[in-house]
Amino acid sequence: MEKYVCDACGYVYDPALGDEAAGIKPGTAFKDLPDDWICPLCGMGKDHFEQV
């Protein structure tokens, strides 16, 4: 699965790790994140992420 980077702060969403603090289980693809998911570091929305 592809990783995505936040263009505001550089946080990398890694599907293998998920986002435990937000209740996102490991193995969750970026496209399957809820529409209201935000970057855990800076609070930007999914539209500020690009595939790396």
C-alpha positions in Angstrom: 0.0 0.0 0.0 1.2 3.5 -0.8 2.2 6.0 1.8 0.9 9.6 1.7 2.7 12.7 3.0 1.1 15.9 4.4 2.2 18.9 2.3 1.8 21.2 5.3 4.0 19.4 7.9 5.6 16.4 6.3 3.8 13.7 8.3 3.7 10.4 6.4 0.6 8.3 6.7 1.8 4.7 6.5 -1.1 2.2 6.0 0.9 -0.5 7.6 0.8 1.4 10.8 -2.6 3.1 10.6 -3.3 5.9 13.1 -4.0 4.3 16.4 -4.7 7.6 18.2 -7.6 8.2 15.7 -8.8 4.6 15.9 -7.5 3.8 12.4 -6.3 0.1 12.4 -3.1 -1.0 10.7 -3.7 -2.1 7.1 -6.1 0.8 6.4 -5.5 2.2 3.0 -5.4 6.0 2.7 -8.5 5.9 0.3 -10.4 4.1 3.1 -9.7 6.7 5.8 -12.9 8.6 6.9 -13.5 11.8 5.0 -13.1 13.8 8.2 -9.7 12.2 9.1 -7.0 14.9 9.8 -3.3 14.9 10.0 -2.4 14.0 13.6 0.5 16.5 13.6 -1.0 19.7 12.1 -4.7 19.0 11.7 -4.9 19.4 7.9 -7.4 17.4 5.9 -6.9 14.5 3.5 -6.8 17.0 0.6 -3.4 18.2 1.8 -1.8 14.8 1.3 0.1 13.5 -1.7 1.1 9.9 -2.6 4.9 9.2 -2.1 
